[in-house]
Amino acid sequence: MKKLIQSLVPLALVAAAFGASAQDFPGSKPITIIVPFAAGGPTDKVARDLAEALRKPLGGATVIVDNAAGAGGSIGANKVAKAPADGHTLLVHHIGMATMPTLVRNIPFNVENDFEYVGLINDVPMTIIAKPTIPANNWKELVAWIQANKGKINLGNAGVGSASHLCGMLFQHAMGVDMTAVPYKGTGPAMTDLMGGQIDIMCDQTTNTTGVIEGKKVKVFAVTTPKRLGIPVLKDVPTLQELGVKDFNVSIFHGLYAPKGTPAPVLKKLNDALKAALKDPDFVKREEALGAVVVNDRRTDPAEHKKFVKSEINKWSPLIKQAGVYVD
């Protein structure tokens, strides 16, 4: 019995120390948010806005953003999956958390089992836009043009696995017309070629399109949300649903994740801080300026966040397999 007690003492001390560290979280150690895409993109912008908003509810902690791009977002996600489970390394990822399991066939982690789900951050609507010289000025005319140009239409995207790629796949499926996908290395060059008429159509996030729509550098035909948006430049743009395109509800969500095994008290502090950040007026204002909608429903809870991502995996997996286009 004496030996048993002696053997248990070190374990108790470790547990006590671990509990104390969780209670003191985040302490003086910085928190790093990994963004699995290049700096300057919409996910990077969301992460940097969130980092600023998290500092106060985390007691003035230092929160930094680190970009680890590549392989459809799986490189950065894997970095977090393999990080120490202490709450100091987090991941901000978009809809890629739901598409990576299918898009990346040799993915080195399990999306559902290798992360703790902290909560959703925002939803970013998508827009159907086209080159400024397209001979169509409304949805009916666009549909007629698409039907008349089968086999000739170029559909641009920011790269395999990008939001514009995923939305483009769903758009083709909904229209029943095969289009030639033209992947670029980022939204910037894709948008430049769309504005210049080198490609015909794109489906991309409001975070990327509101400026060029307002500047009349592209034509906008629809938004992908169930209801019209309140953004001034898009408030008169119809939804695909009201135009008769059923079951086309696409928003690019962003969520916050931690490595699997992160202590429950730490996760609670992170979730509380996230919920406080989502109510921060400055954060909300920044997101609205991007055309994003800050989440204020049950998906800010970890369990509902995970449930939602699972439903998105089930939604996108068959479409990706049907297209047969993969990152690896």
N, C-alpha and C positions, 0 to 999 in steps of 0.2 A: 504493500500500500504506500509505503514511504517513497519507493522508487517511482510509483505511478504519479504521486503528487509532485515529486521533483520534475518529472518529465512534462507535467502539465503547466508548471509555473512559467517556463519560457513562452509557451503558446499564449498563455493569459496576458503576459506582458506585451507580446506582439499585438494581440487583439486590442488591448487597452491603448497602446500607442497608435494603432491604426484608427481606432475610434476617435481618439483625440485629434488626429490629423484631419479626419473627415469633419469633425465639429469645427475646426479652425479654418476649414477651406474657405477661400483659396489661399489664405496666408500671404506671404510676400512673393511667392513664385508666380511668374506671369502665366496667363492662359493664352494658348495659341489656337486660333481657329484656322484650320486647313481649308483652303478653297481648291477644289480639284480642277480648276480652269485658270486660264491666263489672267493676269492683272488687267483691269480696265473693262472687263466684261460685266454683264448684268449680275451674275452670281457674286462676283468679286465686290461689286458695289453694295449689294445687299449685306454681305458679310461685314464690310467695313462700317456700314451704318449700324449694324447690330452690335459690333464690337464697341462702338462709342456708347450705344444705349445700355449695354450690359455693365459698364464700369461702375455706375452709381449703385445699382441694386446689389452688386457684388462687393460693396464696401470700398470702392475706389481702386479695385484691382487693375493691374495692367493687362489689357486684352489686345493682342496683336494678331495680324492676319498674315498667313504664309501661303503662297501659291505653289501648288504641286500639280501641274497640268499633265495631261496625256492619257491615251487609251480610253477615251470616252468618259473620263472622270474617275476611272478605276484606280489609277496610280495614287492620287491623293486620298481616296477612300481607304485604300489598303494601308496607307501610312497611318491613318487613324486607327484602323482595326488592329494594327500591330503595336500601337503605342501603349505605354503604361496606363492602366485603368485607374487613374487618380483624379480625373476631371480637368486636368491641365492641358489636354490635347483634345480638341473638338473638331467636328466636321460640319460645314454648311454645304449642303448639296441640293440640287434641284430634282426634277423628275427623273434624273438619271438613276436615283436609288431604286426606282421601279423598273427601269429598262435595262440596267447593267446585267442582271441575271440572265437575260436572253441575248443582249447585244454583244456581251463579252463572254465568249464560250469557255475561255480558260481563266475565268475570274478567280483570283487567289483568296477569296473570302466569301462568306455567306451573308448576304444583305440582311436576312431576317434574324440570323443567330449570332452574328459577330459584332453587333452594335447595340447600345442602349439608345432608345428613342426618347429624346428630350421634349420635342414639341415642334409643331409647324410654325413657320414665320409669316409667310405671305402666299398669296396666289397672284400670278402674273398672267393676265389675259393675252390671247394671241390675236393677230389681225391678218386677214387675207389682203395682200397688197400686190401691185403689179407695176411694171415699167410705165413711165409717164406717157409713152407713145402708143400704148395699147389702144386699139380702136373700140373701147368699151367704156361707158361712163356710169353703168349701174350693174347690179347683179344679173339681171336678165340678159343684158348685152354680153356680159362676161361669159355666162354659160353658153350662149350662142357661139361666141368666139372659140371657146374651148372645144365645143362639138365640131366646129368647122376646121379645127386645126389639130385633130388627133394625129399623134405620131410626130408632131413638129414642136411641141411645147417643152421649153426648158424650165424646170422647177429648181430654183437655187436653194442651198442651205449652208449653214455654217460648219458643216462637217458631220461625218457619221456619228450618230448618237446625240447630236445637238438638239435643242428644242425645235429649231426650224426643220430639221430632218424628220423628227417624229411627227410633227404637225403636218408636214408635207406628205408623209406616208398616209396619214389618216384622210387628208384632203383628196388624194388620188383615189383612195378606196371609196370615199363618199361620192365622188363625181363619176366613178366607174370608167375613168380614162387613164391610161398609162401615160406618164410624162417622163421625160428624161431628167433624172436627178443629177444636179451639178453641185458636188460638194466643194466647199472652199475651206481655207484654213482660218476660220473665224467669221464673225458677222460682218466686220468692216469691209473686207474685199467683196463679199457677196452683195452687200448693200450698194457698194460702189458700182458693181456691174449691173445691178437691177436699175439703178438710177440712169445708167448709161445705155440701157437697152440691150446689153449682151445676154441677159437672161430675162424670162418673161414674168414669172410669178414667184412669190415667196409667201410663206406663212411664218410670221415671227412675232416675238414678244413685244408688247407695248413699250417695254423698257428700251427697245431698239428702234421702234417705228414712229412714235409720236412726233419726234422732231422732224423727220423727213416727210411725214404726212402733212404736218402744219406748214412746212416750207414748200408744199406742193411739188416735191421732187419725185414722189411716187403717187399712184392712185390707190385708194383704199376702198374695199368692197364689202367687208363684213368683219365682225368680231366673233370670237368663238365661245362666248359666255352665254348662259341662259337668258340673261337680261342685258339690256343696253348699258353701256358704261357712262359714268358721270363725268369723265374727263372732258373738258370743253371741246377739244379738237375731235373727239370721237362720239360725243353725245348723240349725234344724228346718224351714226353709222348703224345699220341694222345687224341683228344677230343672225347667224346661219340658221338657227332654229326657226325664227320668224320668216326666213326666206324659203323654208321648206326642206332644209337639210337636217334630217332628224339624227339624234344620238351623236351630235358633234359638239361636245362640251369639253374643251381643252383649256386648262390653265396650267401654267408651269409653276408648281409649288416649290417652295424652299423650306427645308427643315434643318433642325439642329440635332446632332448625334454625338455620342460619346463611345469609347471602347467598351466592349462587353465586360461585365464584372466591375464597372465603376460602382463604388459603394452607394447604397440607397440614400444616406444622408446627403452625399455630394450631389446626386441626381436631383434630390428634392430642392437643394439650394439653386442648382442650375435652372430647374423648371420654374421656380419662384422668380428668379432673376429674368428669365425669358418672358414670363407673363407681365412683369413690371415694364420691361423694355417695349413690349408690344402696345403698352398704353402710354408710352412716352410721347407727348405731342410733337416733339422735334423729329422723332423716328417716324411717326405716322406721316408727318408732312413730307419727309424725304421720300418715303415709299410711294405716297400718292403722286409726287412729282415724277416718279418713274413709271407711273401707270399701274403700280402694284396695289393690291388690296390686302391690308394687314389682317391676319386671321384673328377672329374673336369668337370662335366657336369651340366645341369640345376637342377639336384636333390639336389644341395647345396642350392637352393632356397626353402623357407618353403612350398609354394604351390605345387611345383613339388615333394618335399619330401613326402607330404601327399598323393598326387595322386599316387605315386609309391607304398606306403604302402597299399593303398586301392586295387591296382591291385594284390599285393601279397596276401592279405586276400582272394580275389576271387580265386586265384590260389590254395591256400593250404586248404581252408575250405572243399571242397568236398573230397579231399584225406584223410584228418583226419577223417571225418565222415565215409568214406568207411572203414577205418581201425578200427574204433570204439575203439580207445585207447585214454584215457583222463588223465589229470593230477589229477583231483579230483575224 
